[in-house]
Amino acid sequence: MVQSIIDIGEKEDKILNIVKAQHGLKNKSQAVSLIAKIYAESFLESELRPEYLEKLVKIKREGYSKLINSVSELKKEIEV
């Protein structure tokens, strides 16, 4: 675990307290971690595996024309 000393304004401190209370967190460190996690999920691009990128390029180039008749068939196709 990394420890950091940060300077924040009163408004930001109030926001941390609100996040802490809304999510039932024990301390402001957990609030900061939650905010960072939400930011990462919302704004940072995740890195895709190269084989998945190749599959996407192939689908874009050739199209995807497999007929799926049920949810169970779709699950089987996705899990392959």
N, C-alpha and C positions, 0 to 999 in steps of 0.2 A: 504494500500500500504506500502511495506517495502522499506526503503531507505538504500542504502549501499554505502560506500566509497570504491572504489577499485583502486588498482595500476595495470596499464597495460603498456606494452611497446609501442614504437612508431609504430611498425608493426601492433599490435592489434588495436591501435587507428585508423590507416589508414583503416583497414578492417571494423571497425565499421562505419567509415565515408562512405565507399563504400556501405555497406549494407543500411545505412540510405538514401543515394542518390538514389540507385537503386529502393528502395521500396517507395520512397516519404515520409519517416518518418520525424517527427518533431524534434526528438532529439535522442541522443545516447541510452537513456533508452529504447526507443521503439525498437531500433536495437538489444539491448541485449535481450529484451523479445522475439523478433522474432527468434533470433538464438537459444535461450533456447527452444522455442516451436518446432522448426524444429528438434533439437537434441532429444527432448523427443519423437516426433513422429517417428523418424528414428531408434533410438537405445534403447529406454526403452520399455520393454514389458508392454502391457496393461493388467490389471487384468480382467479375464473373470468371468462372473457370474457362480456359481456352477451348475445351471440347464443347462447352455449351455455346460459346460464341460461334464456333464452326457450324454447329447445328442450326443456329439462327440464320446464318448467312445462307446455308443450303436451303432452308425453308423459304427465305426471301427470294432466292434465285429460282427455285423450282416450284414453289407453292406447296401448299399442304392440302391434299385432296382425299384423305382417308375418311370414310364414312363411319360414324360412330352412332350406334342405335340405342345405347343405354348408358346409364351412369357407371355401371360395373365395367363396361368396355372402356369407358373413358379413364377410369381408375387404373385399369390394366395398362393402357397406353401411356399414361403419365408415369407410372412406376417403372417402366422399362428403361 
